[in-house]
Amino acid sequence: MTSPIISPMSEGRWTPRLWGTLLVLCAAMFLDALDVSMVGVALPSIGADLGLSTSALQWIVSGYILGYGGLLLLGGRAADLLGRRQVFLVALGVFALASLLGGLVDSGPLLIASRFIKGLSAAFTAPAGLSIITTTFPEGPLRNRALAIYTTCGATGYSMGLVFSGLLTEASWRLTMLLPAPIALIALFVGLKLLPRTERERGKGGYDIPGAVLGTASMLLLVFTVVEAPEAGWGSARTVLSFATVAVLLAAFVAVERRSPSPLVRLGVLRSGPQVRAQLGALTFIGSYIGFQFLVTLYMQQLLGWSALHTALAFLPAGALVALSATKVGAVIDRFGTARLMVLGFALMVTGYVLFLRIDLDPGYAAVILPTMLLVGSGFALTFPSLNVQATNGVDEHEQGMVSGLLNTSVQVGGAIFLAVVTAVVTANSPEGGNPSPQAVLDSYRPGLVVVTLIALAGLLITLTGLRPRRDRSAGPSVVVAKSTPQEAERVAVRD
């Protein structure tokens, strides 16, 4: 149960405490994205200072992804079982301590360990924060507005992280590790005062320990295998055996969840078409964007010779567009619904990726790069909030943490898998020899950009199925994903 900090409000005005609660949750989301983007630019300086190899540097990034993506299912269910406020605040405190540790260590293994701990803590703050929003704000326009602000804070954090990293790394890479610590501590102290108190779920089935072990193990091994596959080889015995083990663990997980009286993930939630489209949409949406950002960063720094700060500023229009739309997207979702906005957002991103295929060794920023950034930013602003709204609407309060964990798992696993695929495609097309020409390097990037475009196109086709009208009225009601009036915002039963 949540404390009744929301009551019927005239003209939809929010109280200062309600704004404060949302800002605390947004701060955690901002920090998660900020931490991911800041470390990339600092890697060369970290390697030079600590004497780390390229493979070791990879684990500074991959360690965070491993902890984050591997434990999200457990984090989401823990929020439901142990209390969302408690889980969020404890995990935020761990995040702050791990940030402090990361900025003070003097060895690679300790730095990687601190990154894993930060990813682990984010795996608990992300679903707990999202479920606090969905259980605090009633379904409909109020929740849509809150989710739009919340999700765009993540995009803003990612964009600002690129800029901050370019500035801070000039002084010391340690500042990029230390910056999240004071922000997290401030959010923690404010959250202790403002976040609504919650009670633990008191289900008759108890805790699903076997499901937690199998789900966590399968996600950890999946992320680890995908991260290591480009180096070990996609067809190597180790990679094939790891994927086979993942398949066995997932099959065992499904079998356990079908029989558990209190499952970690209630599989029946995936019988909802809108829920499946939200999860697959998140998978392809983030997968295409992370792959695009990776290739564009290489293109700008390695081929065009741009500095880290110059590259970050090139991405800034997309992030600024997302940030400026934060308070407006909720109203757009109320009017047009999530299905239409997801289709439009994916269409904008596909168009932007296609336009970027025109790049050459001397591009005009205003003519080639800027249009792509504006299209991708517009698509991001429409799609990401819509995915979150559609995934959490029509879901019972006691399962909000579970669904939030599922959605964040789709985001993280999608980013890890498709980035590995894009990297493998670029590597396969890379020119042989020690001194390839710039044109040959550019030609090796194009297949990767085509793969990015195809991933986004797959997301567009998936979301298009949500626009099909129901002709058989006897089939029962569908999930209502966005409404513009309180009467329309009444929850419709989701058939299990």
C-alpha positions as CSV (number, residue, x, y, z in Angstrom):
1,M,0.0,0.0,0.0
2,T,1.1,3.6,-0.6
3,S,0.5,6.6,1.5
4,P,-2.3,8.7,0.1
5,I,-0.3,11.7,-1.1
6,I,-2.5,12.0,-4.1
7,S,-6.0,13.1,-3.6
8,P,-8.5,14.4,-6.2
9,M,-7.0,17.7,-7.5
10,S,-8.8,20.5,-9.1
11,E,-7.4,21.5,-12.5
12,G,-4.8,18.7,-12.3
13,R,-2.4,20.8,-10.1
14,W,0.3,18.9,-8.2
15,T,1.3,19.7,-4.7
16,P,5.0,20.7,-3.9
17,R,5.4,17.3,-2.1
18,L,4.2,15.5,-5.2
19,W,6.7,17.4,-7.4
20,G,9.5,16.7,-4.9
21,T,8.7,13.0,-4.9
22,L,8.8,12.9,-8.7
23,L,12.1,14.9,-8.8
24,V,13.7,12.3,-6.4
25,L,12.8,9.5,-8.7
26,C,13.9,11.5,-11.7
27,A,17.3,12.1,-10.1
28,A,17.9,8.3,-9.8
29,M,16.9,7.8,-13.4
30,F,19.1,10.7,-14.5
31,L,22.1,9.2,-12.6
32,D,21.6,5.8,-14.1
33,A,21.8,7.3,-17.6
34,L,24.5,9.8,-16.7
35,D,26.7,7.1,-15.4
36,V,26.4,5.0,-18.5
37,S,27.4,7.8,-20.9
38,M,30.1,9.5,-18.8
39,V,32.4,6.6,-18.5
40,G,32.9,6.0,-22.2
41,V,34.8,9.2,-23.0
42,A,37.0,8.7,-19.9
43,L,38.2,5.2,-20.8
44,P,41.4,6.2,-22.6
45,S,42.5,8.3,-19.5
46,I,41.5,5.5,-17.1
47,G,43.6,3.0,-19.2
48,A,46.6,5.3,-19.2
49,D,46.4,6.0,-15.5
50,L,45.8,2.5,-14.2
51,G,47.7,0.6,-16.9
52,L,44.7,-1.3,-18.2
53,S,44.4,-3.3,-21.4
54,T,41.6,-2.8,-23.9
55,S,39.9,-5.9,-22.7
56,A,40.1,-4.8,-19.1
57,L,38.7,-1.3,-20.1
58,Q,35.7,-3.1,-21.8
59,W,34.7,-4.5,-18.4
60,I,34.5,-1.1,-16.8
61,V,31.5,-0.6,-19.1
62,S,30.4,-4.3,-19.2
63,G,30.6,-4.7,-15.5
64,Y,27.9,-2.1,-15.0
65,I,25.7,-3.7,-17.7
66,L,26.2,-7.1,-16.2
67,G,25.0,-6.1,-12.8
68,Y,22.2,-3.9,-14.2
69,G,20.8,-6.3,-16.8
70,G,21.3,-9.5,-14.8
71,L,19.5,-8.5,-11.7
72,L,16.5,-6.4,-13.0
73,L,14.0,-9.2,-12.7
74,L,15.0,-9.8,-9.1
75,G,15.0,-6.0,-8.4
76,G,11.5,-5.5,-9.7
77,R,10.0,-8.4,-7.7
78,A,12.0,-7.3,-4.6
79,A,10.3,-3.9,-4.8
80,D,6.9,-5.6,-4.7
81,L,7.8,-8.0,-1.9
82,L,10.0,-5.8,0.4
83,G,8.5,-2.4,-0.2
84,R,9.2,0.0,-3.0
85,R,10.4,2.9,-0.8
86,Q,12.7,0.7,1.2
87,V,14.3,-1.0,-1.8
88,F,14.7,2.3,-3.7
89,L,16.4,4.2,-0.8
90,V,18.7,1.3,0.2
91,A,19.8,0.8,-3.4
92,L,20.3,4.6,-3.9
93,G,22.6,4.6,-0.9
94,V,24.6,1.7,-2.3
95,F,24.9,3.6,-5.6
96,A,26.3,6.6,-3.8
97,L,28.9,4.6,-1.9
98,A,30.0,2.7,-5.0
99,S,30.4,6.0,-6.9
100,L,32.7,7.2,-4.1
101,L,34.6,4.0,-4.2
102,G,35.0,4.2,-8.0
103,G,36.6,7.6,-7.8
104,L,39.1,6.7,-5.1
105,V,40.4,3.2,-6.2
106,D,43.8,2.8,-7.7
107,S,43.5,-0.6,-9.3
108,G,41.5,-1.9,-12.3
109,P,39.8,-4.9,-10.5
110,L,38.5,-2.6,-7.8
111,L,37.2,-0.1,-10.3
112,I,35.4,-2.9,-12.2
113,A,34.0,-4.2,-8.9
114,S,32.6,-0.8,-8.1
115,R,31.0,-0.6,-11.5
116,F,29.3,-4.0,-11.0
117,I,28.0,-2.8,-7.6
118,K,26.7,0.4,-9.2
119,G,24.9,-1.7,-11.9
120,L,23.5,-4.0,-9.2
121,S,22.1,-1.0,-7.3
122,A,20.6,0.5,-10.4
123,A,18.9,-2.8,-11.1
124,F,16.9,-2.2,-7.9
125,T,16.4,1.6,-8.1
126,A,15.1,1.6,-11.7
127,P,12.1,-0.8,-11.3
128,A,11.4,0.4,-7.7
129,G,11.3,4.0,-8.9
130,L,9.1,3.3,-11.9
131,S,6.7,1.3,-9.8
132,I,6.5,4.1,-7.2
133,I,5.4,6.4,-9.9
134,T,2.8,4.0,-11.3
135,T,1.4,3.3,-7.8
136,T,1.4,6.9,-6.7
137,F,-0.1,8.6,-9.8
138,P,-3.5,7.2,-10.9
139,E,-3.7,5.7,-14.3
140,G,-4.6,8.2,-17.0
141,P,-3.4,11.8,-17.7
142,L,-1.6,12.3,-14.3
143,R,0.4,9.1,-14.7
144,N,1.2,9.8,-18.4
145,R,2.6,13.2,-17.5
146,A,4.7,11.8,-14.6
147,L,6.1,9.0,-16.8
148,A,6.9,11.4,-19.6
149,I,8.9,13.6,-17.3
150,Y,10.6,10.6,-15.6
151,T,11.6,8.9,-18.8
152,T,12.9,12.0,-20.5
153,C,15.1,12.6,-17.5
154,G,16.9,9.4,-18.5
155,A,17.5,10.7,-22.0
156,T,18.6,14.1,-20.7
157,G,21.1,12.3,-18.3
158,Y,22.5,10.3,-21.1
159,S,23.0,13.4,-23.3
160,M,24.4,15.6,-20.5
161,G,26.7,12.7,-19.5
162,L,28.5,13.0,-22.8
163,V,29.0,16.7,-22.3
164,F,30.1,16.4,-18.6
165,S,32.5,13.6,-19.4
166,G,34.2,15.8,-22.0
167,L,34.7,18.6,-19.5
168,L,35.5,16.6,-16.4
169,T,38.0,14.2,-18.1
170,E,40.1,17.2,-19.0
171,A,40.7,17.7,-15.3
172,S,40.7,14.0,-14.1
173,W,38.8,10.9,-15.0
174,R,38.1,10.4,-11.3
175,L,35.7,13.3,-11.3
176,T,33.5,11.4,-13.8
177,M,33.2,8.6,-11.2
178,L,32.7,10.9,-8.2
179,L,30.1,13.3,-9.7
180,P,27.1,10.9,-9.1
181,A,27.9,10.5,-5.4
182,P,26.8,13.9,-4.0
183,I,23.7,13.9,-6.3
184,A,22.7,10.5,-5.1
185,L,23.2,11.5,-1.5
186,I,21.1,14.6,-1.9
187,A,18.3,12.5,-3.5
188,L,18.6,10.0,-0.7
189,F,18.1,12.5,2.1
190,V,15.2,14.2,0.3
191,G,13.7,10.9,-0.5
192,L,13.7,9.9,3.2
193,K,11.3,12.9,3.8
194,L,9.1,12.7,0.7
195,L,8.8,9.2,-0.8
196,P,5.5,7.6,0.2
197,R,5.8,4.8,2.7
198,T,4.9,1.3,1.4
199,E,4.2,-2.0,3.1
200,R,5.6,-5.4,2.1
201,E,3.3,-7.6,0.0
202,R,1.8,-10.2,2.2
203,G,1.0,-13.0,-0.3
204,K,0.2,-16.5,0.7
205,G,2.7,-18.0,-1.6
206,G,5.8,-16.7,0.1
207,Y,9.0,-16.0,-1.8
208,D,9.9,-17.6,-5.1
209,I,13.5,-18.5,-4.2
210,P,14.0,-21.1,-7.1
211,G,12.6,-18.6,-9.6
212,A,14.8,-15.8,-8.3
213,V,17.9,-18.0,-8.5
214,L,17.1,-19.3,-12.1
215,G,16.0,-15.9,-13.4
216,T,19.0,-14.0,-12.0
217,A,21.4,-16.7,-13.2
218,S,19.9,-16.8,-16.7
219,M,20.0,-13.0,-17.1
220,L,23.6,-12.7,-15.8
221,L,24.8,-15.5,-18.1
222,L,22.9,-14.1,-21.1
223,V,24.4,-10.6,-20.6
224,F,27.9,-12.0,-19.9
225,T,27.7,-14.2,-23.0
226,V,26.6,-11.4,-25.3
227,V,29.3,-9.1,-24.0
228,E,32.0,-11.7,-24.4
229,A,30.8,-13.1,-27.8
230,P,32.6,-10.6,-30.1
231,E,35.9,-11.3,-28.5
232,A,35.5,-15.1,-28.0
233,G,33.8,-15.6,-31.4
234,W,30.0,-16.1,-32.0
235,G,30.6,-19.6,-33.3
236,S,33.2,-20.6,-30.6
237,A,32.5,-23.6,-28.4
238,R,32.4,-21.3,-25.3
239,T,29.8,-19.0,-26.8
240,V,27.6,-21.8,-28.1
241,L,27.7,-23.7,-24.8
242,S,26.9,-20.5,-22.9
243,F,23.9,-19.8,-25.1
244,A,22.8,-23.4,-24.7
245,T,23.1,-23.1,-20.9
246,V,21.0,-19.9,-21.0
247,A,18.3,-21.7,-22.9
248,V,18.2,-24.5,-20.3
249,L,18.1,-22.0,-17.4
250,L,15.3,-20.0,-19.1
251,A,13.3,-23.2,-19.7
252,A,13.7,-24.2,-16.1
253,F,12.8,-20.7,-15.0
254,V,9.5,-20.9,-17.1
255,A,8.7,-24.3,-15.6
256,V,9.2,-23.0,-12.1
257,E,7.2,-19.8,-12.7
258,R,4.2,-21.8,-14.1
259,R,4.0,-23.8,-10.9
260,S,5.0,-21.3,-8.2
261,P,2.2,-19.8,-6.1
262,S,4.1,-16.5,-5.8
263,P,6.2,-16.3,-9.1
264,L,9.0,-13.9,-9.7
265,V,7.4,-13.1,-13.0
266,R,3.7,-14.0,-13.6
267,L,3.9,-15.3,-17.2
268,G,0.2,-14.5,-17.7
269,V,1.0,-10.8,-18.0
270,L,2.7,-11.6,-21.4
271,R,-0.6,-12.8,-22.8
272,S,-1.6,-9.1,-23.2
273,G,-0.8,-7.9,-26.7
274,P,0.0,-4.3,-25.6
275,Q,2.4,-5.7,-22.9
276,V,4.2,-7.8,-25.5
277,R,4.5,-4.9,-27.9
278,A,5.9,-2.7,-25.1
279,Q,8.5,-5.2,-24.2
280,L,9.6,-6.0,-27.8
281,G,9.4,-2.3,-28.6
282,A,11.8,-1.5,-25.7
283,L,14.1,-4.2,-26.9
284,T,14.4,-2.9,-30.4
285,F,14.2,0.8,-29.6
286,I,17.1,0.8,-27.2
287,G,19.0,-1.7,-29.2
288,S,18.9,0.4,-32.3
289,Y,19.8,3.6,-30.5
290,I,22.8,2.2,-28.5
291,G,24.2,0.7,-31.7
292,F,23.7,4.1,-33.5
293,Q,25.3,6.1,-30.8
294,F,28.3,3.7,-30.7
295,L,28.9,3.9,-34.5
296,V,28.4,7.7,-34.6
297,T,30.9,8.2,-31.8
298,L,33.5,6.1,-33.7
299,Y,32.8,7.9,-36.9
300,M,33.1,11.4,-35.4
301,Q,36.2,10.8,-33.3
302,Q,38.2,8.3,-35.4
303,L,37.4,9.4,-38.9
304,L,36.5,13.1,-38.6
305,G,39.0,13.7,-35.8
306,W,36.5,15.5,-33.5
307,S,37.3,15.8,-29.8
308,A,35.2,14.1,-27.1
309,L,33.5,17.4,-26.3
310,H,32.9,18.2,-29.9
311,T,31.2,14.8,-30.4
312,A,29.1,15.3,-27.3
313,L,27.9,18.7,-28.5
314,A,26.9,17.1,-31.8
315,F,24.5,14.8,-29.9
316,L,23.2,17.6,-27.8
317,P,20.3,18.7,-30.1
318,A,18.7,15.3,-29.7
319,G,19.0,15.3,-26.0
320,A,17.8,18.9,-25.7
321,L,14.8,18.1,-27.8
322,V,13.9,15.2,-25.5
323,A,14.4,17.4,-22.4
324,L,12.3,20.3,-23.7
325,S,9.4,17.9,-24.5
326,A,9.4,16.3,-21.0
327,T,6.3,18.2,-19.7
328,K,4.4,18.1,-23.0
329,V,4.6,14.5,-24.1
330,G,2.1,13.3,-21.4
331,A,-0.6,15.5,-22.9
332,V,0.2,14.1,-26.3
333,I,-0.1,10.6,-25.0
334,D,-3.5,11.4,-23.5
335,R,-4.8,12.7,-26.8
336,F,-3.4,10.2,-29.3
337,G,-2.7,7.0,-27.2
338,T,0.6,5.1,-26.9
339,A,0.1,2.9,-29.9
340,R,0.1,5.7,-32.4
341,L,3.0,7.6,-30.8
342,M,5.1,4.4,-30.7
343,V,4.5,4.0,-34.4
344,L,5.3,7.6,-35.2
345,G,8.4,7.6,-33.0
346,F,9.8,4.5,-34.6
347,A,9.1,5.9,-38.0
348,L,11.0,9.1,-37.2
349,M,14.0,7.1,-35.9
350,V,14.1,4.9,-39.0
351,T,14.0,8.0,-41.2
352,G,16.8,9.5,-39.2
353,Y,19.0,6.3,-39.5
354,V,18.3,6.1,-43.2
355,L,19.4,9.8,-43.7
356,F,22.6,9.1,-41.8
357,L,23.6,6.5,-44.4
358,R,24.6,9.5,-46.6
359,I,27.6,10.3,-44.5
360,D,31.0,10.7,-46.1
361,L,34.5,11.8,-45.0
362,D,33.6,15.5,-45.2
363,P,29.9,15.8,-44.0
364,G,28.1,19.1,-43.6
365,Y,26.7,19.1,-40.0
366,A,23.7,21.2,-40.8
367,A,22.8,19.2,-44.0
368,V,23.6,15.6,-42.8
369,I,24.2,15.1,-39.1
370,L,21.8,17.7,-37.6
371,P,18.6,16.4,-39.4
372,T,19.4,12.9,-38.1
373,M,19.9,14.1,-34.6
374,L,16.6,16.0,-34.6
375,L,14.6,13.1,-36.1
376,V,16.2,10.6,-33.6
377,G,15.6,13.0,-30.7
378,S,11.9,13.5,-31.8
379,G,11.5,9.7,-32.0
380,F,13.1,9.2,-28.6
381,A,10.8,11.8,-27.0
382,L,7.7,10.1,-28.3
383,T,8.6,6.4,-28.1
384,F,10.3,6.0,-24.7
385,P,7.5,7.5,-22.5
386,S,4.9,5.7,-24.6
387,L,6.6,2.3,-24.0
388,N,6.6,3.0,-20.2
389,V,3.0,4.0,-20.1
390,Q,1.8,1.1,-22.2
391,A,3.8,-1.5,-20.1
392,T,2.5,-0.3,-16.8
393,N,-1.2,0.5,-17.7
394,G,-3.8,-2.1,-16.8
395,V,-1.4,-3.8,-14.3
396,D,-2.4,-4.4,-10.7
397,E,-0.6,-2.4,-8.1
398,H,1.1,-5.4,-6.5
399,E,2.7,-6.3,-9.8
400,Q,4.0,-2.9,-10.9
401,G,7.5,-3.7,-9.7
402,M,7.5,-6.9,-11.6
403,V,6.4,-5.3,-14.8
404,S,8.9,-2.4,-14.3
405,G,11.6,-5.0,-13.9
406,L,10.6,-6.7,-17.1
407,L,10.6,-3.5,-19.1
408,N,14.0,-2.4,-17.8
409,T,15.3,-5.9,-18.5
410,S,14.1,-5.5,-22.1
411,V,15.9,-2.2,-22.3
412,Q,19.2,-3.5,-20.9
413,V,19.3,-6.8,-22.7
414,G,18.2,-5.2,-25.9
415,G,21.1,-2.7,-25.7
416,A,23.6,-5.4,-24.9
417,I,22.5,-7.9,-27.5
418,F,22.1,-5.5,-30.4
419,L,25.3,-3.5,-29.6
420,A,27.2,-6.8,-29.8
421,V,25.5,-7.7,-33.1
422,V,26.4,-4.3,-34.6
423,T,29.9,-4.5,-33.3
424,A,30.3,-8.0,-34.9
425,V,29.0,-6.8,-38.2
426,V,31.4,-3.9,-38.3
427,T,34.3,-6.1,-37.3
428,A,33.5,-8.6,-40.0
429,N,33.6,-5.9,-42.6
430,S,36.7,-4.1,-41.3
431,P,39.6,-3.9,-43.7
432,E,42.6,-6.2,-43.2
433,G,46.0,-4.7,-42.6
434,G,47.5,-2.3,-40.1
435,N,46.9,1.0,-41.9
436,P,43.5,1.0,-43.6
437,S,42.3,4.0,-45.6
438,P,39.7,6.3,-44.0
439,Q,37.3,5.4,-46.8
440,A,37.7,1.7,-46.1
441,V,37.0,2.3,-42.4
442,L,33.9,4.3,-43.3
443,D,32.7,1.5,-45.6
444,S,33.0,-1.0,-42.7
445,Y,30.7,1.2,-40.7
446,R,27.9,1.3,-43.3
447,P,26.8,-2.3,-42.8
448,G,26.5,-1.6,-39.1
449,L,24.3,1.4,-39.8
450,V,22.1,-0.8,-42.0
451,V,21.7,-3.3,-39.2
452,V,20.8,-0.4,-36.8
453,T,18.1,0.7,-39.3
454,L,16.7,-2.8,-39.7
455,I,16.5,-3.2,-35.9
456,A,14.4,0.0,-35.7
457,L,12.4,-1.1,-38.7
458,A,11.6,-4.4,-36.8
459,G,10.4,-2.2,-33.9
460,L,8.2,-0.2,-36.3
461,L,6.6,-3.3,-37.7
462,I,5.9,-4.7,-34.2
463,T,4.2,-1.5,-33.0
464,L,2.2,-1.3,-36.2
465,T,0.3,-4.4,-35.2
466,G,-1.1,-2.3,-32.3
467,L,-3.0,-0.2,-34.8
468,R,-5.1,-3.1,-36.2
469,P,-8.8,-2.5,-35.3
470,R,-10.7,-5.2,-33.5
471,R,-13.4,-6.5,-35.7
472,D,-14.7,-9.2,-33.3
473,R,-16.5,-7.4,-30.5
474,S,-17.2,-10.7,-28.8
475,A,-13.5,-11.1,-28.1
476,G,-13.8,-8.9,-25.1
477,P,-12.2,-5.6,-24.1
478,S,-8.6,-4.7,-24.8
479,V,-6.1,-3.0,-22.6
480,V,-6.7,0.7,-22.4
481,V,-3.3,2.3,-22.7
482,A,-4.1,6.1,-22.5
483,K,-7.1,8.1,-21.8
484,S,-8.0,11.8,-21.7
485,T,-10.7,11.9,-19.1
486,P,-11.1,10.3,-15.6
487,Q,-14.1,8.3,-17.0
488,E,-12.0,6.9,-19.8
489,A,-9.1,6.2,-17.5
490,E,-11.0,3.4,-15.7
491,R,-8.9,0.2,-15.7
492,V,-10.0,-2.5,-18.1
493,A,-9.5,-6.1,-17.2
494,V,-6.5,-7.8,-18.8
495,R,-7.4,-11.4,-19.6
496,D,-4.8,-13.7,-18.1
